[in-house]
Amino acid sequence: MLEVLGKLSEERRRLWLAKLNKDLRGKNLDNVRICSAHFLSGKRSDLYQKDDPDWVPSVGMTGQQRSPEKAGTSSRYSRRGNRTQQRLREAAADAAAGAGVAAETDDSKTDDPTTSGYISSNLCSTETQSELTGDLIEAMTSELQNLRTENIQLCSDVAHLSTTYDQSAFVDNDEKVLFFTGLPTYQILLVLFTFLSPHLPVKNSLDKFKQLMLTLMRLRLNVSTTFLSYAFNISIATASRIVTDVIDVMFIRMKPLIIWPEREHLQKTMPMQFRKHFGKKCAVIIDCFEVFIERPSNLIARAETWSSYKHHNTVKFLIGITPQGTVSYISNAWGGRVSDKYLTENCGFLDNIVPGDLVLADRGFNILATLGCILAHVKIPAFTRGKSQLAPVDLETTRKIAHVRIHVECVIGSVRQKYTILGGILPIDFLMCKDSDGYCTIDKIGLVCCALVNLCPSIVDFD
């Protein structure tokens, strides 16, 4: 098919060049154009219509005016084409009527040599044109079918992407829920969505469930907003706005999930490990964890966030867990340079301590005097500085503290493992954008991740 079209194109070009004025021959003809006034019908014919008078320009190409004789050529061509088509239809009708009738009709038409030659010439020309037209139609039909197939496939892919994160895709599929959200079951995800849904923003691009899924994927998998924009078929800016808006809603609505329990409730459910070593006085186990951030451009901010322990720019959180293994306190983010003692005394943690409470902490929390002012106690491992070895009493106490204090490390590890955004390097924008209450995005992310962990079964085994 391509070879036939190539030959027609070459022949047509040769004839067009032959029609040009002699003073244009031999010159660069790349920018030469022939207007519609040089065609009988006002426009050129198609490439495969070789018998059309307008297959090559024929009017005024050598300076002559358009003559009535040539002006009538187009109408004669049309009449001749109509007659040929009529004869073809009559021939087809005769063939359908029967072989005998068709033979008789052919004999009668071949009696006149002039008529027979005229019909044969026209039929030959029409057959050539029909063959070219048929090949072109076949090629176009094939290409159209390929385009339709490709369109169906693309529509299927888009439909699949749009339904991958629909609510129906997570029903009775706890493994998928755990992978994308960190929550153990679909029922817990549904309860969370029902709790947040009335307050989630209404957007034309995504429904409320997909907005929640997009945000949970950002927290759980630490994927970029660029990836989320492709996954949910939205723009990068829209994905970023949805994450920010949904985290704001989750921060406000999920604050009550970080509960500091009453002393009576703690004592009734105190695990036996704690009762054996510390009675019923233990109220909380505290520790700090750090999250990497991008290097700030401001020198003061860079100094305040530099952590000599991590050798990186970080922010630091104070976290407290109950003996039962749930997160009962999470502070705002502080610069990684701050000490554990200073953070504990200034973040508002001490407001929850009542007289008689026992706090378990690491060696960095030298807050004995601070807690003594409110008639509370702190247990920290004994120091070996300046001593050859620990006394037997200190050694036993340190073992007891380390045996139960490891639970806070497990909870911190669970928070980081479930929501890997806290394990990566956070953008500096999370620290700069504060709301009217003074909270920045990293403060909200820390609380939301801890609240989501509280919705999961405790990883602490007290058996």
Secondary structure, 3 states (H helix, E strand, C coil): CHHHHHHHHHHHHHHHHHHCCHHHCCCCCCCCCCCHHHCCCCCCCCCCCCCCHHHCCCCCCCCCCCCHHHHCHHHHHHHHHHHHHHHHHHHHHHHHHCHHHHHHHHHHHCCCHHHHHHHHHHHHHHHHHHHHHHHHHHHHHHHHHHHHHHHHHHHHHHHHHHHHCCHHHHCCCHHHHHHHHCCCCHHHHHHHHHHHHHHCCCCCCCCHHHHHHHHHHHHHHCCCHHHHHHHCCCCHHHHHHHHHHHHHHHHHHCHHHCCCCCHHHHHHCCCHHHHHHHCCCEEEEEEEEEEEECCCCCHHHHHHHEECCCCEEEEEEEEEECCCCCEEEECCCEECCCCHHHHHHHCCHHHHCCCCCEEECCCCCCCHHHHHCCCCEEECCCCCCCCCCCCHHHHHHHHHHHHHHHHHHHHHHHHHHHCHHHCCCECCHHHHCECCCCCEHHHHHHHHHHHHHHCCCCCCCCC
